[in-house]
Amino acid sequence: MKLKLLAALTSSLLATSAFAQTAVQDLDGYDRATSYANGAVDRIVTDSLSARSFEAWVYYKEAGSECTSGYIFDELTGQQYGTVNIGTAGIGATMVDTVHFNAGFSDEQLKRNRVLALNCQTLAGDQYKVYHKFSALPEITWETNLVGVGEYKMPDCTGSSSHCGGRGWYDQVSYTSSLHIDNKNKDTYCSATMNEGFESRVFNGYDSTPLFHTNHYGLENAVYNYSGPAFRQVVTCHSPVGRIQRTQVWVVSGENDINLEVDYTVYK
């Protein structure tokens, strides 16, 4: 009887160990690529085309390894956002797979750090739970000011002018910008545009940045030769997990009457 019980316990332990998973953690933080020292996966690379979805490449250490299922969860709360689809990277790509999550993240979920968890195995049957962190979208904090320079001008109402009345203008405006950006990872760059035909200088005098994690950019009383009624600036940060776009529009309504009338953020 004891021998039978021992045999049953041994068989049970062997079966359990055969399916036991070894956890392989992400030690690279929230960067685009995560490399692994052990397990079935060599590296995972985030490559999302949209902030609302998630896409990544999975590179295996050897042919025959595979990831069969997975899900995405909130790093802080552990809440699961849904399962992912796993597919091949194409004909002949025996050591690369693709991961897709198309359930759609909410605005709040886009502001949180998340984790991809994959169930993977080697050709020999060794089981691994592989984790890959990816960050929230960048956070843009932006304080700006716009004032007119020189005389406030009105349309000529003398003689036979057909342009009498309407809104006035300044030939020049002075723009001040204080821009703090937290990209949540080091693999993100930002760019800026303004009214057509003009170059933005919000990044310390430039219209774009190299890759960076967190930085502050200042522009003090920069003078633009601009006489239009609306002064528009757009800052876009391009992250491995998607894009965030902040738009501000200042409107010249009258003399010493210039107001920020549009200020909104879009996730793309």
Buried (B, 14 or more C-beta within 10 A) or exposed (E): EEEEEEEEEEEEEEEEEEEEBEEBEBEBBBBBBBBBEEBBBBBBBBBBEBBBBBBBBBBBBEEEBBBEEBBBBBBEEEEEBEEBEBEEBEEEEBBBBBBBBEEEBEEEBBBBBBBBBBBBBBEEEBBBBBBBBBBBBBBBEBEBBBBBBEEBEBEEEEEEEEEEEEEBBBEBBBBBBBBBBBBBBBBBBBBBBBBEEBEBBBBEEBBBBEEBBEBEBEBEEBEBEBBBEEBBBBBBBBBBBBBBBBBBBBBBEEEEEBEEEEEEBEBE
